[in-house]
Amino acid sequence: MEFMYATQEQFDRLVDFKGAREYHLSKSRVKKDKRMSLGEAIDRFVQDGDILAETGFSYVRSPIQAYFEIIRQGKKNMVSIGSPMSNTSYLMTANCVYAIHLSYIGVEMRGNDKNFARNIKTKKAEILSIWSHGSMALGFKAAQLGAPFIGSKQLLGSDMLKYNPYVKVIENPVGLDKSEPVVIIPALFPDVCIIHVQKADRYGNAVIEGPAINDIALAAACRKVIITAEKIVPEMSIRELGNACIPFWYVDAVVELPYGALPGCCPGCYYWAREWWEWLVRIGTPKEENVQDVMRYWIYETKDQFEFIEKLGGIRFINHATRLMEAAQANIDDSLVSFDYQEVIPKWD
């Protein structure tokens, strides 16, 4: 196959079962303190040319502040994969990501991401393969299980089979009716993922509150795993509850990063900045220069999540976002909590 930007080695590495297995077997299982700063974690474990797997669910418990640090450090020549993968759009604009394995990019509640469409149409980035949510999830699950592939009915009857060179259709080799077709979905092994969680200990045992999406499978599938956490808790507090869903031996770095999912939301912690997303999608994405202005102001001219919060409104914003999340989860009396806000509606001449 020929690509505009991706190398054949990058394309093959995603499904390199033997190579990924050897890499995972070579990783140390020693329980040690893995805490470090966000800058150090990105510098050490996110490399140019890596296959980066998006985690969380678009803007829900996604490590958005870590993605901003990737942009600040100028990582480049990366390939992105994820289900969903809405944050890839601005990573493409920042020249960090230049090729993607696409499942879904969208922000329907806010509008259409014209920036993503423009990057593809102008050939600033390329699509290497197209997946459904479920088929990509099965690829990550196969990697977690140590299986080279999973047979599924996913993708049958869709045109995605034409645009996915990794999958194969065969006759079902088992069962009563062996003439029925099945799709062979290979195990997928991205190079690195960053998973934002509510709690973790210093060794990397991590607790996800709310839907885990693909993150548990990705922790096992990816060669390198960075955990960013709202707070670092004592190991025994996780042991006593037995609620860790990501064990320490998968994890390479642990970063204490309160508000690390902003301007998205983190279940149990804070609601998202809805106006921010509407400004980005409805006003920022239609023009390249608008996106660049947004990135300059919100990413390059902030050094961390606290400076970002100051621009959002400081302690007043955090207090309101916290109350909205508590009300949404019925943890406080919500009779005086309003979810109303000023919708951002562009008025074009």
TITILO-701150 format. One record per atom (N, C-alpha, C): residue in one letter; x, y, z. Coordinates in steps of 0.02 Angstrom, whole numbers, plus 32768, in hexadecimal, padded with zeros to 4 digits. Layout:
// TITILO-701150
AXYZ...
//
This chain:
// TITILO-701150
M802A7FC48000M800080008000M802C803E8000E801080757FE6E803480B47FE5E800C80E8800DF803181118032F80128145805BF80338187804CM800F81BC805AM802C81FF8052M8061820C8088Y805281F880C5Y807C820A80FEY809381CF8128A806781A18136A807881698162A80A9813A813FT80D3811B8167T810280EA814CT80E280A4814FQ80FD80778128Q80E48032812AQ80F08014816EE81288026818DE8137800C81D0E810480238203Q80EF80628200Q80BA807B822DQ807980568220F806A804A81E1F802C802881D0F802D7FE081EAD80657FBE81E3D806A7F7981F9D806E7F728245R808C7FA38266R80987F9E82AER80577F9982D5L80217FB682BCL7FE17FB482E0L7FC87F6D82EAV7FD87F4082BDV7FBF7EFB82C2V7FF87EC982C9D80317EE182E3D806B7EB582ECD80637E8E832DF80407E568329F80307E2E8365F80707E168387K809E7DFB8361K80DC7DE0837DK81067E17839CG810F7E4E8378G81377E858392G81197EA483D1A80D77EAC83D1A80B67EC8840CA80BD7E998448R80B67E58843BR80BC7E288471R81037E2A848FE81357E2D8464E817A7E30847DE81857E7084A5Y81687EA8848DY81707EE784B1Y81517EE384F7H81147EC884F9H80F17EC3853AH81167E94856AL81307E5D8550L81547E2E857BL81957E4C8596S81B17E7C8571S81F07E9B8587S81E57ED285BBK81A77EE985C5K819A7F1E85F4K81A37F06863CS81C07F318665S81CA7F2186ABS81887F1E86D0R817F7EEC86FAR81447EE78726R81537EFE876DV818C7F1D8776V819F7F3487B9V81707F6B87D0K81587F64880DK812C7F97882AK81567FCF8845K815880078821K818180408836K81598080882ED817280B4884ED815280F5884AD815B81118803K8124811D87E0K81278134879BK810F817B8793R810A81A087CAR80F281E487C6R8124821287A4M810B823D877AM813482708759M810782A78740S812582DD8728S80FD8314870ES80E1830286CAL80AF832886B5L8091831C8674L80C58328863DG80EB835D8643G811D836B8610G814F83338609E816683178641E819682E0863FE817782A28621A813982938633A811882578619A8110825A85CDI80FA829585B4I80F2829C856BI813582998548D816782B88565D81AA82B98547D81C882738543R81BE824A8576R81DD82088579R81B781D38552F817481D68553F814D819D853BF812381AB84FDV812181E984E6V80FF81F884A6V8135820F8475Q814181E68442Q817781F38414Q815D820483CFD8185822A83AAD817482378364D816981F5833FG813481F28317G812781B682F1G80FE81818315D80EC818E8354D80C5815D837AD807E8158835EI8060811E8369I80188114835EI7FF5812483A0L7FD2815C83A2L7FB2817483DFL7F69815F83E0A7F54813E8415A7F0E8129841DA7EE9815B8448E7EB28176842EE7E8881A28456E7E6181798489T7E56819784C3T7E32817584F9T7DF881A08510G7DD381878542G7D9781AA8557G7D6381A78521F7D3381D58524F7CFE81D884F1F7CF8821F84D8S7D1D822E84A3S7D1E82718485S7D3382A584B9Y7D0482C484DDY7D1582F8850EY7D0082E38554V7CF682A2855FV7CE4828885A1V7D1E825E85BBR7D3C827585F2R7D7582538612R7DAE824685DFS7DB7827485B3S7DEE826F8584S7E298298859EP7E6782838590P7EA282A685ABP7EB382E48582I7E858313857FI7E8C834B8550I7EC783788562Q7ED3838385A2Q7F0C83AC85B5Q7F4E838A85A2A7F4F834885A2A7F8B8324858CA7F94832B8540Y7F5C832A851BY7F61833684D3Y7F7C837C84C5F7F6783AD84EEF7F8283F084E5F7FCD83F184F0E7FE683C9851FE802E83C7852CE805383A684F2I8034837584D1I805183588494I805B838F8460I802983BA845AI802E83F1842AI80658422843ER80698433847ER809C84628494R80E284478488Q80EB84068490Q812D83E88486Q813D83DB843CG810D83E68410G811A83E183C9G8126839A83B0K8105836A83CEK810B832583B4K80F08324836CK810D82F88343K80FA82F982FCK80FB82B382DFN80E082AF82A1N80DF8271827AN80BA8238829DM8088824982C5M8064821682EAM802781FE82C2V801381C182D2V7FD681A382B6V7FA4819C82EFS7F6681AC82E2S7F3381AA8316S7F0181728309I7EE88155833FI7EB48122833CI7E89812A837AG7E4A81178376G7E1F811B83B1G7DD68114839ES7DAF810583D1S7D6780FD83C6S7D4281178403P7D2C81568404P7D33818983D0P7D7681AC83D2M7D8081DD83A5M7DC181FE83A1M7DB98247838DS7D8D826A83B0S7D7D82AF839ES7DB682E083ABN7DE482CF83D8N7E1B82FD83E7N7E5282FC83B2T7E4F82CB8386T7E8182C88350T7E8083068325S7E468326831FS7E3D835F82F2S7E71839582FFY7E7983AB833EY7EA883E2834AY7EF083C8834EL7EFA8387835BL7F3E836C8357L7F56836C830EM7F28836382DFM7F3983688298M7F4C83AF8286T7F2683DF829FT7F3384268290T7F77843B82ABA7F8B841F82E4A7FCB84318303A8005840B82E5N7FF883E482B0N802C83BD828DN804A838682B9C8024837082EBC803A83378314C802682F682F3V7FE882F382DAV7FCC82B782BAV7FC382C58270Y7FD982978247Y7FD482A081FFY7FB1826581DCA7F9E82328202A7F7B81F981E5A7F5081DA821CI7F1581BF8208I7EE781A4823AI7EC881628222H7EB981388254H7E8D80FF824AH7E4A81158267L7E1B8121823BL7DDF8147824DL7DA5811B8262S7D87812B829BS7D47810D82ADS7D10814282AEY7D1E817982D1Y7CEB81AD82D8Y7D0A81ED82F2I7CF9822482D3I7D0A826682EDI7CCB829082E6G7CB482AD831CG7C7882D58318G7C6882F88358V7C42832E8352V7C2B8355838CV7BE5836C837DE7BB8833D8372E7B74834E835AE7B5083808385M7B5A837E83C7M7B3783AC83F4M7B4D83F483E7R7B8983FE83CER7BA4844183C4R7BA58457837BG7BA18428834DG7BA584388306G7BD2840782E2N7BEA841A82A8N7C1783EF8281N7C5F84078287D7C8D83D7828FD7CD483E88294D7CEF83F3824EK7CEB84308236K7D02844181F3K7D4E843E81EEN7D6F84438227N7DB884408227N7DD183FB8212F7DB183C7822CF7DC483828219F7DB9837881CEA7D7E838B81B6A7D6F8382816FA7DA283A78144R7DB483E48158R7DE4840B8131R7E2983EA812FN7E3E83CE8168N7E8083AD816AN7E828372813AI7E4C834D8135I7E4A83138108I7E43832A80BFK7E17835980B2K7E0C836F806DK7E498391804FT7E6F83B58078T7EAA83D7805FT7EE883AB8062K7EDE836D8077K7F13833B807AK7F4B834F80ABK7F38837480DFK7F6783818115K7F728342813EA7F3F8316813EA7F4382D68160A7F1E82A38135E7F2C82638142E7F0D822F811AE7EEC81FA8146I7EB981DA812AI7E9781A3814CI7EB481618132L7ECC81388161L7EEC80F8814FL7EBC80BE814ES7E8980C0817AS7E57808B817DS7E1980A6819FI7DE080878190I7DA0809D81ACI7D80806381D1W7D688072820EW7D4C8040823BW7D0980588255S7CE18029826DS7CA8803A8297S7CC0803D82DFH7C97805B830BH7CA8805B8352H7CB58014836BG7C857FE7835CG7C897FA48377G7CC37F7C835DS7CD37F82831CS7D097F5A8300S7D4D7F70831CM7D567FB28324M7D967FC98341M7D9B7FB3838AA7D637FB783AEA7D637FA083F4A7D767F5683F8L7D5D7F2E83C9L7D6F7EE783C9L7DBA7EDD83BBG7DD87F088392G7E1F7F048387G7E477F1083C6F7E327F4383EDF7E537F4F842DF7E477F16845EK7E0A7EFB845DK7DFA7EC3848AK7E237E858479A7E2C7E778439A7E567E3F8425A7E9C7E468441A7EB87E83843CA7EFB7E8F8457A7EFC7E8484A2Q7EC97E9A84C6Q7EC57E90850EQ7EC37E46851FL7E9F7E1F84F7L7E977DD78505L7ED37DAE84EFG7F017DCD84C9G7F397DA784AFG7F277D7D8473A7EEF7D8E8453A7ED87D698417A7EEF7D8F83D9P7F067D6D83A6P7F1D7D908369P7EE57DB18342F7EA87D98834CF7E6F7DB6832AF7E2E7D9F834BI7DF77DBF8337I7DB47DAB834EI7D887DA68310G7D607D71830CG7D2F7D6A82D6G7CEF7D8B82EBS7CD17DB282BDS7C977DDA82CES7C6A7DE58292K7C2C7DF8829FK7BFF7E0F826BK7C067E5A825EQ7C2F7E7C8286Q7C3A7EC3827CQ7C537ED18236L7C3C7F078219L7C507F2281D7L7C2D7F00819CL7C117EC381A7L7BEE7EA38170L7BB47ECF8158G7BAC7ED48116G7B777EFC80FAG7B887F4680F5S7BC67F598107S7BD97FA08104S7C117FAA80D2D7C187FE780BAD7C4F7FF8808CD7C917FFF80B0M7C907FFD80F3M7CCF80038118M7CFF7FCB8107L7CE47F9180F3L7D107F5A80DFL7D3D7F6E80A5K7D257F9B807AK7D4D7FB08041K7D877FDE8055Y7D807FFE808EY7DB0803180A2Y7DD6801D80E2N7DD87FDD80EFN7DFD7FC58129N7E297F8A8112P7E687F978104P7E947F6280EBP7EA97F2F811FY7E977F3A815FY7EAC7F0C8194Y7E7C7ED1819BV7E3D7ED9818BV7E0B7EA5819AV7E027E77815EK7DED7E39816CK7DE17E078139K7D9D7DE78143V7D7A7DD6810EV7D3B7DB28111V7D477D6980FCI7D327D3B8128I7D3A7CF48119I7CF87CD18128E7CF27C938112E7CB97C6B8127E7CC47C53816EN7C907C538195N7C947C3F81DBN7CB07BF881E0P7CEB7BEF81FFP7D097BAC8202P7CEC7B81823AV7CC07B9D8264V7CA47B76829CV7C587B81829DG7C357B5B82C6G7BED7B6382CDG7BC77B35829EL7B857B3A82A2L7B5B7B0F827AL7B597B238230D7B557B648224D7B527B7C81DFD7B957B9B81CCK7BBF7B7381ADK7C037B8A819EK7C067BB3815DS7BCD7BBE813DS7BCD7BE68100S7BC37C30810DE7BB47C43814BE7BA87C89815BE7BEB7CAF815FP7BEE7CEA8144P7C2C7D118147P7C387D2F818DV7C777D36819FV7C8B7D5A81DBV7CC67D8681C9V7CCE7DBB81EFV7D057DE981E5V7D3C7DDA8218I7D797DD18200I7DB27DC7822CI7DCF7E0C823DI7DCA7E1E827CI7DE27E5F8293I7E237E5482BBP7E5A7E6F82A3P7E9A7E6182C5P7EA17E868307A7ECB7E6C8332A7EDD7E8F8370A7F017ED0835DL7EF17F06837FL7F0E7F488371L7F3B7F5D83ABF7F777F71839AF7FA97F8383CDF7FC57FC983C1P7FA37FFD83D9P7FC0804083D4P8000804583FDD8028807883EFD806680818415D805A809E845AV802D80CF845FV802780F3849FV7FE0810C84A7C7FC9810D84E6C7F8A812D84F7C7F9381528539I7F6B81858541I7F6881AC8580I7F2181A4859AI7F1A818A85D6I7ED8817D85F2I7ECD81A8862FH7E9981D2862DH7E8981FC8666H7E5881D78694V7E6781D686D4V7E3E81B18704V7E3081DE8740Q7DFF81C98768Q7DEF81EF87A4Q7E2381E487DBK7E3B81A587E1K7E6A81958817K7E9F816587FDA7EDB816C8817A7F11813C880AA7F40813E8845D7F668108884ED7F9B810B8880D7FDE8117885DR8012811D8884R805381318869R807080FC8839Y805780BF883EY807280888815Y804E808287D2G8012809E87CDG7FEE809A878EG7FAC80758791N7F9B805887CBN7F59803A87D2N7F25807287CCA7EF6806B879EA7ECA80A3878EA7E8080908794V7E5980C187AAV7E1180B887B3V7DEC80E68783I7DC180C8875AI7D9680EE872DI7D4E80EC8749E7D3381268756E7CED812B876DE7CC2813E8731G7C8F81178724G7C67812286E9G7C7D80F486B0P7C6280FC8675P7C7380D0863DP7CBD80D2862CA7CDA80988623A7D2280938613A7D2E809885C8I7CF98091859FI7CFF80928556I7D31805B8542N7D66806C851DN7D98803A8508N7DD8803C8533D7DD780648569D7E168074858AD7E36803885ADI7E0F800B85C8I7E2C7FD085E9I7E507FA585B5A7E2F7F99857CA7E4F7F728547A7E8C7F96852CL7E887FD88524L7EC17FFE8509L7EFD7FFD8539A7EF07FFC857AA7F277FF985A9A7F507FB9859FA7F2E7F83858CA7F507F44857FA7F6E7F428539A7F4E7F638509A7F637F5F84C4A7F9F7F8B84B5C7FA17FC784D2C7FD47FF884BFC80187FE584DDR804C7FF484B8R808F7FE684CFR80A38013850AK808B80528509K809B8082853EK805A80A08558V805580A8859AV801780C185B8V802980F785EBI800A813285E2I801081698611I7FCD81728634I7FCE81748675I7F918181869DI7F9481C986B6T7F6081F086A6T7F58823186C7T7F1B822A86F6A7F2282438732A7EEF82378765A7EDA82788787E7E99827C8796E7E8182B587BDE7EA482B98800K7EB2827F881EK7ED8827F885CK7EFC823C8864I7F3582408885I7F5B82048897I7F4781F088DEV7F3381B288E7V7F1A819A8928V7F4981648942P7F4781558983P7F70811F899EP7F5E80DC897DE7F9080B28975E7F8480708957E7F4E8049897CM7F4F804D89BFM7F21802589E6M7ED8803A89DCS7ECD807A89CBS7E88808F89C0S7E6B806E8982I7E96805D8952I7E7F80398916I7E7B7FEE8926R7EAB7FD4894BR7EAA7F8D895DR7E6C7F7B8986E7E5B7FA789B5E7E237F9889E2E7DE17F9389BBL7DD87FBF898AL7D9A7FBE8962L7D9E7F8D8928G7DDA7F7C8914G7DE37F4E88DCG7DC47F67889CN7DC87FA98890N7DA57FC68857N7DD47FDF8820A7E137FCA8822A7E417FDD87ECA7E2E7FB687ADC7E267FD98775C7E177FB68736C7E547FB58708I7E877FDB8718I7EC67FD886F3I7EFD7FC88725P7F1F7F8F871DP7F547F7C874CP7F967F9E873CF7FC07FA4876EF7FFD7FCC8769F802D7FB28734W802D7F718726W80617F5686FAW80597F6C86B1Y80207F8786A0Y80187FA3865CY80347FE98656V803D800B868FV804580548691V808F80678693D80A1809A866CD80E580B4866AD80EE80F48692A80BA811E8695A80C0815E86B8A807D816F86D9V8082818F8713V804781A78737V804F81F28743V801D8218872EV801F82618734V7FE38277875DE7FEF82998795E7FB882B787B9E7FA482F78794L7F6882F78777L7F53832E874BL7F0B83408758P7EFD83638790P7EB88378879CP7E9F83A58763Y7E61839B8750Y7E4283BE8718Y7E6183AD86D5G7E7E837186D1G7EA1835D8695G7E75834F8659A7E3383498664A7E05833C862DA7DE7837D8611L7DF283B58632L7DD783F5861AL7DF5840785D6P7DCD842685ABP7D8A844185B4P7D52840D85ABG7D6483CD85ABG7D32839985ADG7D1B838E85F4C7CF5835885FEC7CDB834A8641C7CFB830A865DC7CF98304869EC7D1182C886C0C7CDB82B286F0P7CBB827886E4P7C848261870FP7C9882618759G7C6C827C8782G7C7A828087C9G7CA382BC87DEC7CBC82E287ADC7CE9831987BEC7CD0835D87A4Y7CC783648763Y7CB383A48747Y7C92839B8704Y7C6683CA86F4Y7C4283CB86B4Y7C6D83ED8680W7C5B83E48641W7C848402860CW7C74844B8601A7CA3846C85DFA7C9C84B385CEA7C7884B6858BR7C3684B9858ER7C0E84B48550R7C1A84EF8521E7C1E852B853CE7C2985658511E7C6D856084EDW7C9F85458510W7CE2853F84F1W7CDE851484B3W7CBB84DB84B8W7CB684AF847EW7C8F84CE8446E7C5C84F58458E7C3585158423E7C5E854B83FFW7C8685708424W7CB385A08403W7CE3857C83D5L7CFF854483EDL7D2F852083C3L7D0E85058384V7CD584E2838CV7CB684BF8353V7C9284EF8325R7C6C851E8340R7C4285488317R7C66858682FBI7C98859E831FI7CBC85DA8309I7D0485C982F6G7D22859B831BG7D68858B830EG7D74856082D1T7D4C852A82C9T7D5D84F98295T7D4E850F824DP7D20853E8240P7D13854E81F9P7D4F856881D2K7D7F858981F4K7DB985A581D1K7DF9859081F4E7E2C858281CCE7E6D856D81E7E7E8A85A18217E7E8585E18204E7EA28615822EE7E7D861A8271N7E3C860B8272N7E17860B82B1N7E3085D582DFV7E3B859982C4V7E55856282EDV7E9985738309Q7EC3859182E0Q7F0685A482F8Q7F0285D78330D7ED28606832BD7EC986378361D7EB3861583A2V7E8585E4839CV7E6E85BF83D7V7EA8859A83F7M7ED1857983CFM7F09855383EAM7F3E85808409R7F4985B983EAR7F7A85E88406R7F6385FF844BY7F2586148451Y7F0D86318490Y7F0685FD84C7W7EEA85C284B5W7ED9859184E8W7F0F855D84F5I7F3C855284C6I7F6F851E84CFI7FB5853C84D5Y7FCB855F84A2Y8010857884A2Y801B85AF84D6E7FE685D584E5E7FEE860B8516E7FD785F7855CT7FCF85B68568T7FC6859B85ACT7FFB856585B7K8013855F85F3K8046852D8600K802A84EF8622D7FEE84F58640D7FD284BB8663D7F8684C5866AQ7F668494868BQ7F1D84968691Q7F0684D086BEF7F3084E786EBF7F1B851D8718F7F17856086F3E7F46856C86C7E7F4285A8869EE7F0785A4866EF7EF985688656F7EBE855C862BF7E7F856D8651I7E7A85578690I7E3F856486B9I7E3685AE86C6E7E6D85D286D0E7E68861A86DBE7E46863C86A0K7E5686258663K7E3786428628K7DED862D8622L7DDC85F3863DL7D9685DD863CL7D6B8604866DG7D8A862086A0G7D63864486D3G7D7A86368719G7DB086118721G7DCE86068763G7DA285DD8792I7DA585EF87D2I7D8285C98805I7D3785CA87FBR7D1C85FF87DFR7CD4860287D3R7CBF85CD87A0F7CE785C6876BF7CD88592873AF7CDC854D875AI7D11853F8780I7D1A84FD879EI7CE184EE87CEN7CCE851F87F6N7C9785148826N7C5685038801H7C48852887CBH7C0B851B87A4H7C0F84D78782A7C4884C78763A7C4F84878741A7C49844C8771T7C62845587AET7C5D842187E1T7C15841787F6R7BF1844D8801R7BAB84498816R7B80842A87DFL7B8E843A87A0L7B68841C876AL7B7383D08768M7BB083BA8771M7BBC83728772M7B9A835187ADE7B9E836F87E7E7B7D83538822E7B31834F8818A7B15838387F9A7ACD838387ECA7ABB834E87B8A7AE483488784A7AD783168750A7AD782CF876BQ7AFF82C4879EQ7B04828187BCQ7AD9827A87FAA7AAE82AB8807A7A7F82AA883FA7AA282A38882N7ADC82C58888N7B0182C388C7N7AF4830088F2I7AD0833188D8I7ABD836C88FFI7A74837C88EED7A5683A68917D7A1383C08909D7A1983EE88CCD79FA83DA8895D7A0383FF8857D79CB8431884AS79A0843F887CS7966846A8870S797A84B1885DL79B584C78872L79CC850A8862L7A08850A8833V7A1684D18814V7A4D84CC87E4V7A3184D1879ES7A4B85008778S7A33850B8734S7A6784F48701F7A5184CE86CFF7A7D84B98699F7A7884E9865DD7A53851F8666D7A4F85508630D7A9285728625Y7AA0858585E7Y7ADC85AA85D7Y7AD185D08596Q7AFE85FE8588Q7AF88627854CQ7B1586018511E7AE985E984E5E7AFF85C484ABE7B2685F2847BV7B5C85D7845FV7B8485FD8431V7B6A85F183EAI7B4B862483CEI7B2F861E838AI7B508652835EP7B79863E832FP7B9B866F8304P7B68869582D9K7B7486D582D1K7B4A86FF82A7K7B758718826DW7B6F86F58236W7B99870581FCW7B7A873E81D4D7BA5876A81B9D7B8D87A0818ED7B708785814D
//
